Amino acid sequence: MTTWNIILLGSIAVLALKAVGWLVPPKALDHPVVARTSDLLTAALLAALICVQTFGAGQSLHLDARLPAIAIAAGLYALRVPFIVVVPAAAVVAALIRLLT
């Protein structure tokens, strides 16, 4: 099976899953447990994606200048600093660490 076959099969599977989602009645989605679960699942998947992209390198764990940059960004967010300040601050921290190592 070629790469393009896998991409096409994956695309068809995603399209089918999306089509099945349209068949779910709205009343089922209004249930409080379902709504809460979907909200929490979205946040958990986003957190997992951030962790994998920040700390993963293939099949191994890779810790570098991104870890302190994420810590600075999280700290600034905890202090309710605007996004336009958080991103450059984290980038400067990562750049300085890479410059010094």
PDB file as gemmi writes it, atoms N, CA and C in Angstrom:
CRYST1    1.000    1.000    1.000  90.00  90.00  90.00 P 1                      
ATOM      1  N   MET A   1       0.851  -1.171   0.000  1.00  0.00           N  
ATOM      2  CA  MET A   1       0.000   0.000   0.000  1.00  0.00           C  
ATOM      3  C   MET A   1       0.900   1.237   0.000  1.00  0.00           C  
ATOM      4  N   THR A   2       0.637   2.126  -0.921  1.00  0.00           N  
ATOM      5  CA  THR A   2       1.470   3.319  -1.041  1.00  0.00           C  
ATOM      6  C   THR A   2       1.019   4.395  -0.049  1.00  0.00           C  
ATOM      7  N   THR A   3       1.836   5.402   0.066  1.00  0.00           N  
ATOM      8  CA  THR A   3       1.517   6.519   0.960  1.00  0.00           C  
ATOM      9  C   THR A   3       0.236   7.207   0.530  1.00  0.00           C  
ATOM     10  N   TRP A   4       0.051   7.366  -0.769  1.00  0.00           N  
ATOM     11  CA  TRP A   4      -1.156   8.039  -1.258  1.00  0.00           C  
ATOM     12  C   TRP A   4      -2.413   7.231  -0.954  1.00  0.00           C  
ATOM     13  N   ASN A   5      -2.320   5.912  -1.012  1.00  0.00           N  
ATOM     14  CA  ASN A   5      -3.465   5.078  -0.642  1.00  0.00           C  
ATOM     15  C   ASN A   5      -3.830   5.274   0.824  1.00  0.00           C  
ATOM     16  N   ILE A   6      -2.825   5.345   1.666  1.00  0.00           N  
ATOM     17  CA  ILE A   6      -3.069   5.556   3.098  1.00  0.00           C  
ATOM     18  C   ILE A   6      -3.694   6.931   3.328  1.00  0.00           C  
ATOM     19  N   ILE A   7      -3.205   7.947   2.632  1.00  0.00           N  
ATOM     20  CA  ILE A   7      -3.764   9.295   2.774  1.00  0.00           C  
ATOM     21  C   ILE A   7      -5.215   9.324   2.302  1.00  0.00           C  
ATOM     22  N   LEU A   8      -5.494   8.677   1.189  1.00  0.00           N  
ATOM     23  CA  LEU A   8      -6.870   8.638   0.688  1.00  0.00           C  
ATOM     24  C   LEU A   8      -7.795   7.879   1.634  1.00  0.00           C  
ATOM     25  N   LEU A   9      -7.345   6.745   2.150  1.00  0.00           N  
ATOM     26  CA  LEU A   9      -8.165   5.990   3.097  1.00  0.00           C  
ATOM     27  C   LEU A   9      -8.409   6.788   4.378  1.00  0.00           C  
ATOM     28  N   GLY A  10      -7.378   7.458   4.851  1.00  0.00           N  
ATOM     29  CA  GLY A  10      -7.544   8.302   6.040  1.00  0.00           C  
ATOM     30  C   GLY A  10      -8.515   9.434   5.789  1.00  0.00           C  
ATOM     31  N   SER A  11      -8.440  10.048   4.615  1.00  0.00           N  
ATOM     32  CA  SER A  11      -9.359  11.132   4.263  1.00  0.00           C  
ATOM     33  C   SER A  11     -10.797  10.643   4.188  1.00  0.00           C  
ATOM     34  N   ILE A  12     -10.992   9.474   3.604  1.00  0.00           N  
ATOM     35  CA  ILE A  12     -12.333   8.899   3.523  1.00  0.00           C  
ATOM     36  C   ILE A  12     -12.861   8.574   4.912  1.00  0.00           C  
ATOM     37  N   ALA A  13     -12.001   8.043   5.779  1.00  0.00           N  
ATOM     38  CA  ALA A  13     -12.421   7.714   7.143  1.00  0.00           C  
ATOM     39  C   ALA A  13     -12.819   8.972   7.912  1.00  0.00           C  
ATOM     40  N   VAL A  14     -12.049  10.033   7.762  1.00  0.00           N  
ATOM     41  CA  VAL A  14     -12.377  11.285   8.448  1.00  0.00           C  
ATOM     42  C   VAL A  14     -13.688  11.859   7.913  1.00  0.00           C  
ATOM     43  N   LEU A  15     -13.876  11.815   6.617  1.00  0.00           N  
ATOM     44  CA  LEU A  15     -15.119  12.307   6.023  1.00  0.00           C  
ATOM     45  C   LEU A  15     -16.314  11.484   6.504  1.00  0.00           C  
ATOM     46  N   ALA A  16     -16.147  10.170   6.582  1.00  0.00           N  
ATOM     47  CA  ALA A  16     -17.234   9.308   7.068  1.00  0.00           C  
ATOM     48  C   ALA A  16     -17.546   9.603   8.532  1.00  0.00           C  
ATOM     49  N   LEU A  17     -16.516   9.810   9.332  1.00  0.00           N  
ATOM     50  CA  LEU A  17     -16.729  10.139  10.743  1.00  0.00           C  
ATOM     51  C   LEU A  17     -17.461  11.463  10.893  1.00  0.00           C  
ATOM     52  N   LYS A  18     -17.105  12.419  10.065  1.00  0.00           N  
ATOM     53  CA  LYS A  18     -17.791  13.711  10.104  1.00  0.00           C  
ATOM     54  C   LYS A  18     -19.244  13.566   9.672  1.00  0.00           C  
ATOM     55  N   ALA A  19     -19.506  12.760   8.670  1.00  0.00           N  
ATOM     56  CA  ALA A  19     -20.874  12.534   8.216  1.00  0.00           C  
ATOM     57  C   ALA A  19     -21.703  11.855   9.303  1.00  0.00           C  
ATOM     58  N   VAL A  20     -21.114  10.923  10.022  1.00  0.00           N  
ATOM     59  CA  VAL A  20     -21.820  10.266  11.134  1.00  0.00           C  
ATOM     60  C   VAL A  20     -22.133  11.283  12.220  1.00  0.00           C  
ATOM     61  N   GLY A  21     -21.253  12.239  12.435  1.00  0.00           N  
ATOM     62  CA  GLY A  21     -21.490  13.274  13.428  1.00  0.00           C  
ATOM     63  C   GLY A  21     -22.713  14.108  13.119  1.00  0.00           C  
ATOM     64  N   TRP A  22     -23.004  14.327  11.849  1.00  0.00           N  
ATOM     65  CA  TRP A  22     -24.185  15.092  11.456  1.00  0.00           C  
ATOM     66  C   TRP A  22     -25.467  14.305  11.728  1.00  0.00           C  
ATOM     67  N   LEU A  23     -25.365  12.992  11.848  1.00  0.00           N  
ATOM     68  CA  LEU A  23     -26.542  12.164  12.090  1.00  0.00           C  
ATOM     69  C   LEU A  23     -26.935  12.104  13.567  1.00  0.00           C  
ATOM     70  N   VAL A  24     -26.067  12.573  14.442  1.00  0.00           N  
ATOM     71  CA  VAL A  24     -26.381  12.569  15.873  1.00  0.00           C  
ATOM     72  C   VAL A  24     -27.432  13.640  16.137  1.00  0.00           C  
ATOM     73  N   PRO A  25     -28.524  13.279  16.807  1.00  0.00           N  
ATOM     74  CA  PRO A  25     -29.565  14.276  17.061  1.00  0.00           C  
ATOM     75  C   PRO A  25     -29.087  15.362  18.022  1.00  0.00           C  
ATOM     76  N   PRO A  26     -29.471  16.612  17.800  1.00  0.00           N  
ATOM     77  CA  PRO A  26     -29.021  17.717  18.670  1.00  0.00           C  
ATOM     78  C   PRO A  26     -29.399  17.519  20.136  1.00  0.00           C  
ATOM     79  N   LYS A  27     -30.519  16.839  20.380  1.00  0.00           N  
ATOM     80  CA  LYS A  27     -30.942  16.618  21.758  1.00  0.00           C  
ATOM     81  C   LYS A  27     -29.912  15.784  22.527  1.00  0.00           C  
ATOM     82  N   ALA A  28     -29.271  14.844  21.833  1.00  0.00           N  
ATOM     83  CA  ALA A  28     -28.256  14.018  22.486  1.00  0.00           C  
ATOM     84  C   ALA A  28     -27.041  14.846  22.889  1.00  0.00           C  
ATOM     85  N   LEU A  29     -26.728  15.876  22.110  1.00  0.00           N  
ATOM     86  CA  LEU A  29     -25.571  16.716  22.407  1.00  0.00           C  
ATOM     87  C   LEU A  29     -25.859  17.750  23.488  1.00  0.00           C  
ATOM     88  N   ASP A  30     -27.138  18.010  23.756  1.00  0.00           N  
ATOM     89  CA  ASP A  30     -27.515  18.983  24.781  1.00  0.00           C  
ATOM     90  C   ASP A  30     -27.465  18.406  26.193  1.00  0.00           C  
ATOM     91  N   HIS A  31     -27.288  17.107  26.309  1.00  0.00           N  
ATOM     92  CA  HIS A  31     -27.216  16.479  27.629  1.00  0.00           C  
ATOM     93  C   HIS A  31     -25.994  17.030  28.372  1.00  0.00           C  
ATOM     94  N   PRO A  32     -26.119  17.387  29.660  1.00  0.00           N  
ATOM     95  CA  PRO A  32     -25.003  18.010  30.392  1.00  0.00           C  
ATOM     96  C   PRO A  32     -23.735  17.160  30.449  1.00  0.00           C  
ATOM     97  N   VAL A  33     -23.894  15.865  30.585  1.00  0.00           N  
ATOM     98  CA  VAL A  33     -22.702  14.996  30.664  1.00  0.00           C  
ATOM     99  C   VAL A  33     -21.957  15.001  29.333  1.00  0.00           C  
ATOM    100  N   VAL A  34     -22.682  14.929  28.244  1.00  0.00           N  
ATOM    101  CA  VAL A  34     -22.054  14.931  26.916  1.00  0.00           C  
ATOM    102  C   VAL A  34     -21.376  16.278  26.655  1.00  0.00           C  
ATOM    103  N   ALA A  35     -22.046  17.362  27.006  1.00  0.00           N  
ATOM    104  CA  ALA A  35     -21.466  18.692  26.788  1.00  0.00           C  
ATOM    105  C   ALA A  35     -20.200  18.871  27.613  1.00  0.00           C  
ATOM    106  N   ARG A  36     -20.238  18.462  28.868  1.00  0.00           N  
ATOM    107  CA  ARG A  36     -19.054  18.603  29.736  1.00  0.00           C  
ATOM    108  C   ARG A  36     -17.909  17.728  29.242  1.00  0.00           C  
ATOM    109  N   THR A  37     -18.230  16.505  28.835  1.00  0.00           N  
ATOM    110  CA  THR A  37     -17.194  15.597  28.338  1.00  0.00           C  
ATOM    111  C   THR A  37     -16.547  16.154  27.073  1.00  0.00           C  
ATOM    112  N   SER A  38     -17.342  16.687  26.166  1.00  0.00           N  
ATOM    113  CA  SER A  38     -16.761  17.226  24.935  1.00  0.00           C  
ATOM    114  C   SER A  38     -15.896  18.453  25.222  1.00  0.00           C  
ATOM    115  N   ASP A  39     -16.302  19.280  26.175  1.00  0.00           N  
ATOM    116  CA  ASP A  39     -15.475  20.434  26.554  1.00  0.00           C  
ATOM    117  C   ASP A  39     -14.142  19.989  27.142  1.00  0.00           C  
ATOM    118  N   LEU A  40     -14.187  19.019  28.051  1.00  0.00           N  
ATOM    119  CA  LEU A  40     -12.954  18.546  28.694  1.00  0.00           C  
ATOM    120  C   LEU A  40     -12.073  17.785  27.711  1.00  0.00           C  
ATOM    121  N   LEU A  41     -12.688  17.032  26.822  1.00  0.00           N  
ATOM    122  CA  LEU A  41     -11.916  16.276  25.842  1.00  0.00           C  
ATOM    123  C   LEU A  41     -11.167  17.203  24.891  1.00  0.00           C  
ATOM    124  N   THR A  42     -11.796  18.288  24.512  1.00  0.00           N  
ATOM    125  CA  THR A  42     -11.141  19.265  23.634  1.00  0.00           C  
ATOM    126  C   THR A  42      -9.898  19.839  24.306  1.00  0.00           C  
ATOM    127  N   ALA A  43     -10.027  20.228  25.565  1.00  0.00           N  
ATOM    128  CA  ALA A  43      -8.877  20.783  26.291  1.00  0.00           C  
ATOM    129  C   ALA A  43      -7.785  19.737  26.474  1.00  0.00           C  
ATOM    130  N   ALA A  44      -8.171  18.501  26.769  1.00  0.00           N  
ATOM    131  CA  ALA A  44      -7.180  17.437  26.965  1.00  0.00           C  
ATOM    132  C   ALA A  44      -6.424  17.127  25.673  1.00  0.00           C  
ATOM    133  N   LEU A  45      -7.134  17.095  24.553  1.00  0.00           N  
ATOM    134  CA  LEU A  45      -6.461  16.832  23.278  1.00  0.00           C  
ATOM    135  C   LEU A  45      -5.517  17.966  22.893  1.00  0.00           C  
ATOM    136  N   LEU A  46      -5.915  19.196  23.167  1.00  0.00           N  
ATOM    137  CA  LEU A  46      -5.033  20.328  22.877  1.00  0.00           C  
ATOM    138  C   LEU A  46      -3.787  20.275  23.760  1.00  0.00           C  
ATOM    139  N   ALA A  47      -3.956  19.952  25.040  1.00  0.00           N  
ATOM    140  CA  ALA A  47      -2.807  19.833  25.941  1.00  0.00           C  
ATOM    141  C   ALA A  47      -1.875  18.710  25.488  1.00  0.00           C  
ATOM    142  N   ALA A  48      -2.446  17.589  25.064  1.00  0.00           N  
ATOM    143  CA  ALA A  48      -1.620  16.479  24.583  1.00  0.00           C  
ATOM    144  C   ALA A  48      -0.850  16.865  23.324  1.00  0.00           C  
ATOM    145  N   LEU A  49      -1.493  17.582  22.420  1.00  0.00           N  
ATOM    146  CA  LEU A  49      -0.818  18.026  21.206  1.00  0.00           C  
ATOM    147  C   LEU A  49       0.336  18.966  21.534  1.00  0.00           C  
ATOM    148  N   ILE A  50       0.121  19.877  22.467  1.00  0.00           N  
ATOM    149  CA  ILE A  50       1.182  20.806  22.867  1.00  0.00           C  
ATOM    150  C   ILE A  50       2.352  20.034  23.466  1.00  0.00           C  
ATOM    151  N   CYS A  51       2.067  19.071  24.324  1.00  0.00           N  
ATOM    152  CA  CYS A  51       3.137  18.284  24.954  1.00  0.00           C  
ATOM    153  C   CYS A  51       3.930  17.484  23.932  1.00  0.00           C  
ATOM    154  N   VAL A  52       3.229  16.830  23.019  1.00  0.00           N  
ATOM    155  CA  VAL A  52       3.917  16.020  22.011  1.00  0.00           C  
ATOM    156  C   VAL A  52       4.779  16.892  21.113  1.00  0.00           C  
ATOM    157  N   GLN A  53       4.247  18.040  20.689  1.00  0.00           N  
ATOM    158  CA  GLN A  53       5.004  18.911  19.803  1.00  0.00           C  
ATOM    159  C   GLN A  53       6.160  19.606  20.518  1.00  0.00           C  
ATOM    160  N   THR A  54       6.028  19.819  21.824  1.00  0.00           N  
ATOM    161  CA  THR A  54       7.070  20.516  22.568  1.00  0.00           C  
ATOM    162  C   THR A  54       8.176  19.579  23.021  1.00  0.00           C  
ATOM    163  N   PHE A  55       7.801  18.403  23.510  1.00  0.00           N  
ATOM    164  CA  PHE A  55       8.778  17.524  24.141  1.00  0.00           C  
ATOM    165  C   PHE A  55       9.117  16.278  23.349  1.00  0.00           C  
ATOM    166  N   GLY A  56       8.422  16.017  22.265  1.00  0.00           N  
ATOM    167  CA  GLY A  56       8.658  14.792  21.516  1.00  0.00           C  
ATOM    168  C   GLY A  56       9.647  14.985  20.389  1.00  0.00           C  
ATOM    169  N   ALA A  57      10.444  13.969  20.196  1.00  0.00           N  
ATOM    170  CA  ALA A  57      11.370  13.925  19.064  1.00  0.00           C  
ATOM    171  C   ALA A  57      11.366  12.497  18.549  1.00  0.00           C  
ATOM    172  N   GLY A  58      10.462  12.200  17.638  1.00  0.00           N  
ATOM    173  CA  GLY A  58      10.311  10.823  17.174  1.00  0.00           C  
ATOM    174  C   GLY A  58       9.682   9.985  18.270  1.00  0.00           C  
ATOM    175  N   GLN A  59      10.396   8.971  18.703  1.00  0.00           N  
ATOM    176  CA  GLN A  59       9.909   8.083  19.762  1.00  0.00           C  
ATOM    177  C   GLN A  59      10.551   8.383  21.110  1.00  0.00           C  
ATOM    178  N   SER A  60      11.235   9.510  21.217  1.00  0.00           N  
ATOM    179  CA  SER A  60      11.942   9.810  22.467  1.00  0.00           C  
ATOM    180  C   SER A  60      11.513  11.163  23.024  1.00  0.00           C  
ATOM    181  N   LEU A  61      11.898  11.385  24.260  1.00  0.00           N  
ATOM    182  CA  LEU A  61      11.625  12.638  24.944  1.00  0.00           C  
ATOM    183  C   LEU A  61      12.811  13.562  24.723  1.00  0.00           C  
ATOM    184  N   HIS A  62      12.532  14.788  24.321  1.00  0.00           N  
ATOM    185  CA  HIS A  62      13.610  15.726  23.983  1.00  0.00           C  
ATOM    186  C   HIS A  62      13.376  17.023  24.749  1.00  0.00           C  
ATOM    187  N   LEU A  63      14.229  17.286  25.725  1.00  0.00           N  
ATOM    188  CA  LEU A  63      14.098  18.503  26.521  1.00  0.00           C  
ATOM    189  C   LEU A  63      15.142  19.514  26.064  1.00  0.00           C  
ATOM    190  N   ASP A  64      14.683  20.681  25.660  1.00  0.00           N  
ATOM    191  CA  ASP A  64      15.593  21.723  25.215  1.00  0.00           C  
ATOM    192  C   ASP A  64      15.053  23.083  25.645  1.00  0.00           C  
ATOM    193  N   ALA A  65      15.326  24.128  24.903  1.00  0.00           N  
ATOM    194  CA  ALA A  65      14.958  25.488  25.281  1.00  0.00           C  
ATOM    195  C   ALA A  65      13.448  25.726  25.254  1.00  0.00           C  
ATOM    196  N   ARG A  66      12.713  24.820  24.644  1.00  0.00           N  
ATOM    197  CA  ARG A  66      11.259  25.001  24.603  1.00  0.00           C  
ATOM    198  C   ARG A  66      10.614  24.829  25.972  1.00  0.00           C  
ATOM    199  N   LEU A  67      11.192  23.993  26.827  1.00  0.00           N  
ATOM    200  CA  LEU A  67      10.607  23.756  28.145  1.00  0.00           C  
ATOM    201  C   LEU A  67      10.560  25.029  28.990  1.00  0.00           C  
ATOM    202  N   PRO A  68      11.663  25.770  29.161  1.00  0.00           N  
ATOM    203  CA  PRO A  68      11.561  27.027  29.913  1.00  0.00           C  
ATOM    204  C   PRO A  68      10.678  28.070  29.222  1.00  0.00           C  
ATOM    205  N   ALA A  69      10.652  28.057  27.904  1.00  0.00           N  
ATOM    206  CA  ALA A  69       9.799  29.011  27.178  1.00  0.00           C  
ATOM    207  C   ALA A  69       8.328  28.730  27.461  1.00  0.00           C  
ATOM    208  N   ILE A  70       7.952  27.459  27.481  1.00  0.00           N  
ATOM    209  CA  ILE A  70       6.566  27.105  27.818  1.00  0.00           C  
ATOM    210  C   ILE A  70       6.267  27.461  29.265  1.00  0.00           C  
ATOM    211  N   ALA A  71       7.235  27.258  30.151  1.00  0.00           N  
ATOM    212  CA  ALA A  71       7.030  27.605  31.566  1.00  0.00           C  
ATOM    213  C   ALA A  71       6.823  29.118  31.729  1.00  0.00           C  
ATOM    214  N   ILE A  72       7.605  29.905  31.017  1.00  0.00           N  
ATOM    215  CA  ILE A  72       7.437  31.366  31.063  1.00  0.00           C  
ATOM    216  C   ILE A  72       6.057  31.756  30.516  1.00  0.00           C  
ATOM    217  N   ALA A  73       5.672  31.152  29.404  1.00  0.00           N  
ATOM    218  CA  ALA A  73       4.363  31.462  28.814  1.00  0.00           C  
ATOM    219  C   ALA A  73       3.237  31.092  29.777  1.00  0.00           C  
ATOM    220  N   ALA A  74       3.340  29.940  30.422  1.00  0.00           N  
ATOM    221  CA  ALA A  74       2.307  29.530  31.376  1.00  0.00           C  
ATOM    222  C   ALA A  74       2.251  30.483  32.565  1.00  0.00           C  
ATOM    223  N   GLY A  75       3.423  30.902  33.051  1.00  0.00           N  
ATOM    224  CA  GLY A  75       3.457  31.856  34.150  1.00  0.00           C  
ATOM    225  C   GLY A  75       2.853  33.200  33.785  1.00  0.00           C  
ATOM    226  N   LEU A  76       3.156  33.658  32.578  1.00  0.00           N  
ATOM    227  CA  LEU A  76       2.588  34.931  32.131  1.00  0.00           C  
ATOM    228  C   LEU A  76       1.076  34.828  31.932  1.00  0.00           C  
ATOM    229  N   TYR A  77       0.619  33.696  31.435  1.00  0.00           N  
ATOM    230  CA  TYR A  77      -0.825  33.495  31.302  1.00  0.00           C  
ATOM    231  C   TYR A  77      -1.494  33.473  32.664  1.00  0.00           C  
ATOM    232  N   ALA A  78      -0.818  32.874  33.652  1.00  0.00           N  
ATOM    233  CA  ALA A  78      -1.377  32.852  35.010  1.00  0.00           C  
ATOM    234  C   ALA A  78      -1.507  34.270  35.565  1.00  0.00           C  
ATOM    235  N   LEU A  79      -0.618  35.148  35.139  1.00  0.00           N  
ATOM    236  CA  LEU A  79      -0.678  36.549  35.559  1.00  0.00           C  
ATOM    237  C   LEU A  79      -1.612  37.376  34.674  1.00  0.00           C  
ATOM    238  N   ARG A  80      -2.265  36.728  33.721  1.00  0.00           N  
ATOM    239  CA  ARG A  80      -3.214  37.363  32.804  1.00  0.00           C  
ATOM    240  C   ARG A  80      -2.563  38.423  31.904  1.00  0.00           C  
ATOM    241  N   VAL A  81      -1.354  38.137  31.481  1.00  0.00           N  
ATOM    242  CA  VAL A  81      -0.644  39.010  30.551  1.00  0.00           C  
ATOM    243  C   VAL A  81      -1.224  38.786  29.152  1.00  0.00           C  
ATOM    244  N   PRO A  82      -1.375  39.815  28.336  1.00  0.00           N  
ATOM    245  CA  PRO A  82      -1.949  39.643  26.991  1.00  0.00           C  
ATOM    246  C   PRO A  82      -1.100  38.722  26.105  1.00  0.00           C  
ATOM    247  N   PHE A  83      -1.791  38.042  25.203  1.00  0.00           N  
ATOM    248  CA  PHE A  83      -1.159  37.088  24.288  1.00  0.00           C  
ATOM    249  C   PHE A  83      -0.049  37.744  23.477  1.00  0.00           C  
ATOM    250  N   ILE A  84      -0.241  38.987  23.087  1.00  0.00           N  
ATOM    251  CA  ILE A  84       0.729  39.692  22.252  1.00  0.00           C  
ATOM    252  C   ILE A  84       2.056  39.907  22.984  1.00  0.00           C  
ATOM    253  N   VAL A  85       2.045  39.813  24.304  1.00  0.00           N  
ATOM    254  CA  VAL A  85       3.269  39.935  25.101  1.00  0.00           C  
ATOM    255  C   VAL A  85       3.832  38.552  25.418  1.00  0.00           C  
ATOM    256  N   VAL A  86       2.957  37.581  25.641  1.00  0.00           N  
ATOM    257  CA  VAL A  86       3.391  36.239  26.045  1.00  0.00           C  
ATOM    258  C   VAL A  86       4.236  35.580  24.964  1.00  0.00           C  
ATOM    259  N   VAL A  87       3.796  35.626  23.735  1.00  0.00           N  
ATOM    260  CA  VAL A  87       4.509  34.937  22.655  1.00  0.00           C  
ATOM    261  C   VAL A  87       5.923  35.495  22.451  1.00  0.00           C  
ATOM    262  N   PRO A  88       6.112  36.822  22.332  1.00  0.00           N  
ATOM    263  CA  PRO A  88       7.489  37.313  22.196  1.00  0.00           C  
ATOM    264  C   PRO A  88       8.348  37.026  23.431  1.00  0.00           C  
ATOM    265  N   ALA A  89       7.760  37.079  24.617  1.00  0.00           N  
ATOM    266  CA  ALA A  89       8.538  36.796  25.826  1.00  0.00           C  
ATOM    267  C   ALA A  89       9.032  35.358  25.814  1.00  0.00           C  
ATOM    268  N   ALA A  90       8.173  34.424  25.458  1.00  0.00           N  
ATOM    269  CA  ALA A  90       8.588  33.024  25.391  1.00  0.00           C  
ATOM    270  C   ALA A  90       9.627  32.818  24.298  1.00  0.00           C  
ATOM    271  N   ALA A  91       9.471  33.502  23.177  1.00  0.00           N  
ATOM    272  CA  ALA A  91      10.440  33.380  22.088  1.00  0.00           C  
ATOM    273  C   ALA A  91      11.801  33.940  22.502  1.00  0.00           C  
ATOM    274  N   VAL A  92      11.806  35.047  23.222  1.00  0.00           N  
ATOM    275  CA  VAL A  92      13.068  35.638  23.687  1.00  0.00           C  
ATOM    276  C   VAL A  92      13.759  34.702  24.672  1.00  0.00           C  
ATOM    277  N   VAL A  93      12.993  34.096  25.580  1.00  0.00           N  
ATOM    278  CA  VAL A  93      13.585  33.162  26.543  1.00  0.00           C  
ATOM    279  C   VAL A  93      14.211  31.974  25.816  1.00  0.00           C  
ATOM    280  N   ALA A  94      13.498  31.402  24.854  1.00  0.00           N  
ATOM    281  CA  ALA A  94      14.038  30.271  24.102  1.00  0.00           C  
ATOM    282  C   ALA A  94      15.278  30.689  23.313  1.00  0.00           C  
ATOM    283  N   ALA A  95      15.237  31.862  22.703  1.00  0.00           N  
ATOM    284  CA  ALA A  95      16.390  32.332  21.923  1.00  0.00           C  
ATOM    285  C   ALA A  95      17.606  32.566  22.804  1.00  0.00           C  
ATOM    286  N   LEU A  96      17.394  33.161  23.979  1.00  0.00           N  
ATOM    287  CA  LEU A  96      18.532  33.388  24.885  1.00  0.00           C  
ATOM    288  C   LEU A  96      19.135  32.085  25.387  1.00  0.00           C  
ATOM    289  N   ILE A  97      18.304  31.135  25.691  1.00  0.00           N  
ATOM    290  CA  ILE A  97      18.823  29.828  26.148  1.00  0.00           C  
ATOM    291  C   ILE A  97      19.592  29.139  25.036  1.00  0.00           C  
ATOM    292  N   ARG A  98      19.070  29.205  23.826  1.00  0.00           N  
ATOM    293  CA  ARG A  98      19.801  28.596  22.712  1.00  0.00           C  
ATOM    294  C   ARG A  98      21.096  29.330  22.401  1.00  0.00           C  
ATOM    295  N   LEU A  99      21.116  30.635  22.649  1.00  0.00           N  
ATOM    296  CA  LEU A  99      22.336  31.408  22.416  1.00  0.00           C  
ATOM    297  C   LEU A  99      23.410  31.040  23.425  1.00  0.00           C  
ATOM    298  N   LEU A 100      22.981  30.802  24.675  1.00  0.00           N  
ATOM    299  CA  LEU A 100      23.935  30.516  25.739  1.00  0.00           C  
ATOM    300  C   LEU A 100      24.385  29.073  25.807  1.00  0.00           C  
ATOM    301  N   THR A 101      23.670  28.164  25.141  1.00  0.00           N  
ATOM    302  CA  THR A 101      24.093  26.757  25.193  1.00  0.00           C  
ATOM    303  C   THR A 101      24.718  26.303  23.924  1.00  0.00           C  
TER     304      THR A 101                                                      
END                                                                             
